[in-house]
């Protein structure tokens, strides 16, 4: 998907104000502090390039899921995000008290070359998710150009993603560095991947990834399954799964996928099981059937070894979904070993956002991957072939 990028903006941006839709929807700890700033860091190349070209940057993002109660929504203000962005840029960052109101308009009007303004949480205004043309028009009026650098939100139809650029048809509308890289990597995966092409699929539900699995089966040479979705596939295949998590109403779908992927889909040979999730001291490894009353929490050592060997022989590896309950250290071995196998591989390695990206970063292996996507849901939908209205509003090359 060839879209205009930062290189296609006018050469002279000095004094111009550029609206940049970023994805600053970062996680917070119990005290409201930013616990992982990966998404903020991901936007830095685009912001810095625009500032170096003499532009003023107006960054906008949603943050959390505010409900309209000012007291309860207080943790979702952009104050801490603007502060963290200032620290990362090493320069002051201004923060508006609204996104499409008087304060945003006043601060935007006064922006000088090289300055940065962060608008208040877009979702504090109902117009953001209602695709309100009035709301979008007010934001569009703040900038001389529009940059979409929020891949993680590209599958959404929020006003800032679709209606704002639609209101700026007479102005430059391009993708930023982050989105351009995402599209380049994904388009290569979908059109000309190096082979053997291996996919690793984990996470909780088969039902969340039906379209994704079908799209992969049409392209890859092997699909290696892990995570809780394993047990739905195993039960559909006639294996006893004990008390493991299973989508009982999706067994027919799982059977259809297994038939469609015959010869390509690899299911775990063995499992780490426990008598209760909060009883890691009971953990043991079993092959084949899982006894009644026991719960599968990770792939076992034989499965890890088999998957490691397949990864080592691959030229392209794409991974979406952890192999087990990785957030609990006793059950993290499968996910960690797979991440290490990919890190040591000479293949093109792509991590499909969401929990998988969090796991790889937690293990300190994110820099060892060819690409770690910033969009879990967007990654899945793009591979499925879902058209993105947000990208349709960006100018084609």
PECORMO-V334035 format. One record per residue. RES is the residue in one letter. SS is DSSP state (H for helix, E for strand, - for the rest). PHI is phi in radians with two decimals (999 if undefined). D_LAST is the distance of its C-alpha to the last C-alpha in whole Angstrom. Layout:
BEGIN
res & ss & phi & d_last
RES & SS & PHI & D_LAST
RES & SS & PHI & D_LAST
END
This chain:
BEGIN
res & ss & phi & d_last
X & - & 999 & 9
X & - & -1.47 & 6
X & E & -2.03 & 5
X & - & -1.12 & 5
X & E & -2.17 & 9
X & H & -0.98 & 12
X & H & -1.13 & 11
X & H & -1.66 & 9
X & - & -1.27 & 12
X & - & -0.96 & 14
X & - & -1.06 & 17
X & - & -1.74 & 20
X & - & -1.78 & 20
X & - & -1.03 & 24
X & - & 1.47 & 25
X & - & -1.48 & 22
X & E & -1.91 & 22
X & E & -1.94 & 19
X & E & -1.36 & 20
X & E & -2.10 & 19
X & E & -1.45 & 20
X & - & -1.89 & 22
X & - & -2.01 & 24
X & - & -1.79 & 27
X & - & -1.41 & 29
X & - & -1.60 & 32
X & - & -1.32 & 35
X & E & -2.14 & 38
X & - & -1.54 & 42
X & - & -1.12 & 45
X & - & -1.72 & 45
X & - & 1.45 & 42
X & - & -1.48 & 40
X & E & -1.16 & 37
X & - & -1.64 & 38
X & - & -2.69 & 34
X & - & -1.78 & 32
X & H & -0.95 & 29
X & H & -1.23 & 27
X & H & -1.20 & 27
X & H & -1.08 & 27
X & H & -1.13 & 24
X & H & -1.53 & 22
X & H & -1.05 & 24
X & H & -0.99 & 21
X & H & -1.16 & 19
X & H & -1.07 & 22
X & H & -1.12 & 23
X & H & -1.12 & 20
X & H & -1.16 & 20
X & H & -1.13 & 23
X & H & -1.11 & 24
X & - & -1.46 & 21
X & - & 1.68 & 24
X & - & -1.38 & 22
X & E & -1.77 & 24
X & E & -1.91 & 23
X & E & -1.97 & 24
X & E & -1.61 & 24
X & E & -2.43 & 25
X & - & -2.79 & 26
X & - & -1.57 & 28
X & - & -2.69 & 31
X & - & 1.22 & 34
X & - & -2.24 & 35
X & - & -1.09 & 37
X & - & -1.93 & 39
X & - & 1.77 & 40
X & - & -1.75 & 43
X & H & -0.91 & 43
X & H & -1.17 & 46
X & H & -1.27 & 44
X & H & -1.53 & 40
X & H & -0.93 & 41
X & H & -1.12 & 40
X & H & -1.77 & 37
X & - & -1.17 & 36
X & - & -1.50 & 34
X & H & -0.99 & 36
X & H & -1.15 & 37
X & H & -1.17 & 33
X & H & -1.07 & 33
X & H & -1.11 & 36
X & H & -1.18 & 34
X & H & -1.07 & 31
X & H & -1.04 & 33
X & H & -1.12 & 35
X & H & -1.24 & 32
X & H & -1.42 & 30
X & - & 1.25 & 34
X & - & -2.72 & 34
X & - & -1.10 & 34
X & - & -2.25 & 32
X & E & -1.46 & 33
X & E & -2.32 & 34
X & - & -1.44 & 34
X & - & -1.52 & 36
X & - & -2.58 & 34
X & - & -1.92 & 30
X & - & -2.39 & 30
X & - & -1.95 & 34
X & H & -1.16 & 36
X & H & -1.15 & 35
X & H & -1.07 & 32
X & H & -1.10 & 31
X & H & -1.14 & 34
X & H & -1.18 & 33
X & H & -1.13 & 29
X & H & -1.10 & 31
X & - & -1.59 & 33
X & - & -1.12 & 30
X & - & -1.88 & 30
X & - & -0.89 & 27
X & - & 1.53 & 27
X & - & -1.66 & 29
X & E & -2.23 & 28
X & E & -2.18 & 29
X & E & -1.87 & 29
X & - & -1.33 & 29
X & - & -1.14 & 32
X & - & -0.74 & 31
X & H & -1.00 & 29
X & H & -1.39 & 31
X & H & -1.25 & 34
X & - & -1.88 & 33
X & - & -1.07 & 33
X & - & -1.16 & 30
X & - & -1.13 & 28
X & - & -1.60 & 29
X & - & -1.69 & 30
X & - & 0.87 & 26
X & - & -1.24 & 28
X & H & -1.19 & 27
X & H & -1.16 & 29
X & H & -1.02 & 29
X & H & -1.10 & 25
X & H & -1.11 & 25
X & H & -1.16 & 27
X & H & -1.22 & 25
X & H & -1.01 & 22
X & - & -1.20 & 24
X & - & -1.33 & 25
X & - & -2.11 & 22
X & - & -1.68 & 19
X & E & -2.71 & 16
X & E & -2.22 & 15
X & E & -2.18 & 15
X & E & -1.67 & 15
X & - & -2.16 & 17
X & - & -2.12 & 19
X & H & -1.04 & 18
X & H & -1.08 & 22
X & H & -2.05 & 22
X & - & -1.14 & 18
X & - & -1.51 & 21
X & - & -1.58 & 23
X & - & -1.97 & 22
X & - & -1.05 & 24
X & - & -0.98 & 24
X & - & -1.17 & 22
X & - & -1.60 & 19
X & - & -2.12 & 19
X & H & -1.18 & 21
X & H & -1.12 & 20
X & H & -1.10 & 16
X & H & -1.13 & 17
X & - & -1.48 & 20
X & - & -2.13 & 17
X & - & -1.08 & 15
X & - & -1.50 & 16
X & - & -2.04 & 15
X & E & -1.16 & 12
X & E & -2.35 & 11
X & E & -2.35 & 10
X & E & -1.70 & 11
X & - & -1.49 & 14
X & H & -1.02 & 15
X & H & -1.15 & 17
X & H & -1.17 & 15
X & H & -1.04 & 12
X & H & -1.19 & 15
X & H & -1.00 & 16
X & H & -1.15 & 13
X & H & -1.10 & 14
X & H & -1.11 & 17
X & H & -1.15 & 18
X & H & -1.13 & 15
X & H & -1.18 & 17
X & H & -1.03 & 20
X & H & -1.46 & 20
X & H & -1.98 & 19
X & - & -2.60 & 20
X & - & -1.33 & 23
X & - & -1.21 & 26
X & - & -2.06 & 29
X & - & -1.15 & 31
X & E & -1.86 & 29
X & E & -2.03 & 31
X & E & -2.02 & 31
X & E & -1.91 & 33
X & E & -2.16 & 34
X & - & -2.40 & 36
X & - & 1.59 & 37
X & - & -1.49 & 39
X & - & -2.19 & 38
X & - & -1.13 & 37
X & H & -1.10 & 36
X & H & -1.28 & 33
X & H & -2.28 & 31
X & H & -1.04 & 32
X & H & -1.10 & 29
X & H & -1.11 & 28
X & H & -1.11 & 31
X & H & -1.08 & 30
X & H & -1.12 & 27
X & H & -1.17 & 28
X & H & -1.04 & 31
X & - & -1.34 & 28
X & - & -2.14 & 27
X & - & -1.62 & 29
X & - & -1.66 & 32
X & E & -2.53 & 34
X & E & -2.12 & 34
X & E & -1.77 & 37
X & E & -1.75 & 38
X & - & -2.60 & 40
X & - & 1.26 & 40
X & - & -1.16 & 42
X & H & -1.10 & 40
X & H & -0.87 & 42
X & H & -1.31 & 45
X & H & -1.19 & 44
X & H & -1.11 & 43
X & H & -1.12 & 46
X & H & -1.11 & 48
X & H & -1.10 & 47
X & - & -1.61 & 48
X & - & 1.64 & 51
X & - & -1.58 & 52
X & - & -1.32 & 54
X & E & -2.06 & 52
X & - & 1.03 & 54
X & - & -1.73 & 53
X & - & -1.15 & 50
X & - & -1.07 & 47
X & - & -2.66 & 46
X & - & -1.59 & 44
X & H & -1.06 & 47
X & H & -1.50 & 45
X & H & -2.05 & 42
X & H & -1.14 & 45
X & H & -1.12 & 44
X & H & -1.12 & 40
X & H & -1.07 & 41
X & H & -1.09 & 43
X & H & -1.10 & 40
X & H & -1.17 & 38
X & H & -1.12 & 40
X & H & -1.19 & 41
X & H & -1.09 & 37
X & - & -1.73 & 37
X & - & -0.98 & 40
X & - & 1.58 & 40
X & - & -1.96 & 37
X & E & -1.44 & 38
X & E & -1.92 & 40
X & - & -1.76 & 43
X & - & -0.99 & 45
X & - & -1.50 & 48
X & E & -2.55 & 50
X & E & -2.49 & 49
X & E & -1.53 & 50
X & E & -2.19 & 52
X & E & -2.37 & 54
X & - & -1.39 & 57
X & - & -2.76 & 55
X & - & -0.97 & 52
X & - & -1.62 & 54
X & - & -2.23 & 56
X & H & -1.08 & 54
X & H & -1.17 & 58
X & H & -1.60 & 58
X & - & -1.03 & 55
X & E & -2.66 & 56
X & E & -1.83 & 54
X & E & -2.29 & 55
X & E & -1.85 & 53
X & - & 1.25 & 53
X & - & -1.14 & 54
X & E & -1.71 & 54
X & - & -1.10 & 58
X & - & -1.03 & 58
X & - & 1.49 & 58
X & - & -1.88 & 56
X & E & -2.15 & 52
X & E & -1.35 & 49
X & E & -2.19 & 47
X & E & -2.92 & 45
X & E & -1.31 & 45
X & - & -1.58 & 48
X & H & -1.10 & 49
X & H & -1.15 & 49
X & H & -1.15 & 45
X & H & -0.99 & 44
X & H & -1.08 & 45
X & H & -1.12 & 44
X & H & -1.14 & 40
X & H & -1.03 & 40
X & H & -1.15 & 41
X & H & -1.17 & 38
X & H & -1.08 & 36
X & H & -1.10 & 37
X & - & -1.64 & 37
X & - & -1.51 & 33
X & - & -1.87 & 30
X & E & -2.46 & 28
X & E & -2.31 & 29
X & E & -2.10 & 28
X & E & -2.29 & 30
X & E & -2.43 & 30
X & - & 1.84 & 33
X & - & -1.12 & 37
X & - & -1.43 & 39
X & - & -2.82 & 42
X & - & -1.41 & 43
X & - & -1.10 & 42
X & - & -1.20 & 42
X & - & -1.73 & 46
X & H & -0.85 & 47
X & H & -1.08 & 49
X & H & -1.97 & 47
X & - & -1.72 & 44
X & H & -1.05 & 45
X & H & -1.06 & 43
X & H & -1.10 & 39
X & H & -1.11 & 40
X & H & -1.14 & 41
X & H & -1.16 & 38
X & H & -1.06 & 36
X & H & -1.15 & 38
X & H & -1.08 & 38
X & H & -1.20 & 34
X & H & -1.10 & 34
X & H & -1.57 & 36
X & - & -1.36 & 34
X & - & -1.58 & 32
X & - & -1.31 & 30
X & E & -1.28 & 26
X & E & -2.05 & 27
X & E & -2.15 & 25
X & E & -1.83 & 27
X & - & -1.54 & 26
X & - & 1.19 & 27
X & H & 1.02 & 30
X & H & -1.08 & 33
X & H & -1.12 & 32
X & H & -1.10 & 30
X & H & -1.07 & 33
X & H & -1.13 & 36
X & H & -1.05 & 34
X & H & -1.21 & 34
X & H & -1.07 & 37
X & - & -1.47 & 38
X & - & 1.26 & 37
X & - & -2.01 & 34
X & H & -1.07 & 31
X & H & -1.28 & 30
X & H & -1.53 & 31
X & - & -1.59 & 29
X & - & -1.11 & 25
X & E & -2.79 & 24
X & E & -2.01 & 25
X & - & -1.20 & 23
X & - & -1.63 & 23
X & - & -2.27 & 23
X & H & -1.19 & 26
X & H & -1.12 & 26
X & H & -1.13 & 22
X & H & -1.03 & 22
X & H & -1.06 & 25
X & H & -1.21 & 23
X & H & -1.15 & 19
X & H & -1.12 & 21
X & H & -1.15 & 23
X & - & 1.70 & 20
X & - & -1.22 & 20
X & - & -1.17 & 18
X & - & -1.83 & 17
X & H & -1.06 & 17
X & H & -1.09 & 16
X & H & -1.34 & 12
X & H & -1.11 & 12
X & - & -1.50 & 12
X & - & -1.63 & 9
X & - & -1.14 & 7
X & E & -1.34 & 4
X & - & -1.28 & 0
END
